[in-house]
Amino acid sequence: MIRHLTTIDDFKQCIRIQREAWGFQDIDMVPIPLFVLARDGGGIVIGKEIDGKIVGFAYSFPLYKGEWVQHSHMLAVLPEYQGRGIGYELKMKQREIAIEMGYRKIQWTFDVLQAKNAYFNLHKLGVIVREYLPNYYGEISSTLYSGLPTDRLLAEWFIKEERKKKEVLARVEIPADIQKLKSENIKEAERWQERIRKELTELFSRGYYIFDVERKEGRVFYLLTHD
């Protein structure tokens, strides 16, 4: 069952999920007061509950960027429940609620080098990306993201629009497994990040945007086009 999270006890469970799913220390976690403000201030805080236990949640809040959007700051699922489609369920429920609230777009940031997240966001959900955010959060405590600058892509999910077939005009390769690469050769991981930052920044400046991810023979590519 997916339900709205409303109580302090609900939000305490979200703290635990952040720590276990992302390896965050307290300094980088969404604290209880911000969940309360989102609950009461037009945000969306929902959780997946199994046998009375919250195993994943999605948290977003209103943000003005030329128009009002829901900014989805965090999606987290307990490690032992990952791979079951819970993240997808949460995003689709978030989309449903945002449409009911009158929004046309949900946005969020994600790590440019994380191939699994990129595939989920671009291929499964159908977001587009037009903006590169170098070292956006500075240093963070997550074990998943440690070792490199926090370069992010801004996902834009136009939740009322049908996906349309697009022509591939450019490809940018990313590591198939950045965690493995970082553990084996951090300097090589840095070189990947620097090249991808340069290539995507240049393409975005010329009006290209990412619309999908291609996985082929163990390699992963961002697919770009422009209108």
Secondary structure, DSSP 8 states (H G I E B T S, - for coil): -EEE--SHHHHHHHHHHHHHHH---GGGS--HHHHHHHHHTT-EEEEEEETTEEEEEEEEEEEESSSEEEEEEEEEE-GGGTTSSHHHHHHHHHHHHHHHTT-SEEEEEEETT-HHHHIIIIIII--EEEEEETTTT-S---TTTTTS---EEEEEEETTS--------EEEEE-S-HHHHHHH-HHHHHHHHHHHHHHHHHHHHTT-EEEEEEEETTEEEEEEE--
